[in-house]
């Protein structure tokens, strides 16, 4: 009888342990789910323009002579931080078309180890990071990234965002980026591309 009771208690303990493990795993899964959602929402918010900047760009694009408009064209971004620039495109053609932007770091200017003014190359080396790698977009070549604007009807406009994520090892300096708009014949295609308006410049200052 005593042996039977011991077996019963051991069985109950095993069941309780299994239940606790299952509940712990379930709670862990729920925790990961909420953490993932918070991260995604934070990332999405980080890539959204503030209403004032977006309204400023849209106001510029309402001018019939405006093809491509930039809001704030220079920002200071610390190492390890991120920020966005807003660039708008208006279709002034008589037919609809697909538009995208290319973003390219041309050069940077800062100081060398002795405190003298020096150029900072846009291309990466094995020893350091470089400004061409801070652009978050689709790479379409060396030092060149693509940001989609989308399909626009005649006189329709859209505001896109260029997202920068500055490396923690970035060299302090002022970096110059060229932004060129293109019109194409098909979505997500570079076939029949035509330059649309002149090159625009944006500046990133890393303190």
Beta strands, then each sheet from edge to edge (+ up, - down):
strand 1: 68-70
strand 2: 74-76
strand 3: 82-90
strand 4: 97-111
strand 5: 117-120
strand 6: 135-136
strand 7: 138-141
strand 8: 144-152
strand 9: 157-165
strand 10: 173-184
strand 11: 194-206
sheet 1: 1+ 3- 9+ 6-
sheet 2: 2+ 11+ 10- 4+ 5-
sheet 3: 2+ 11+ 10- 4+ 8- 7+
end
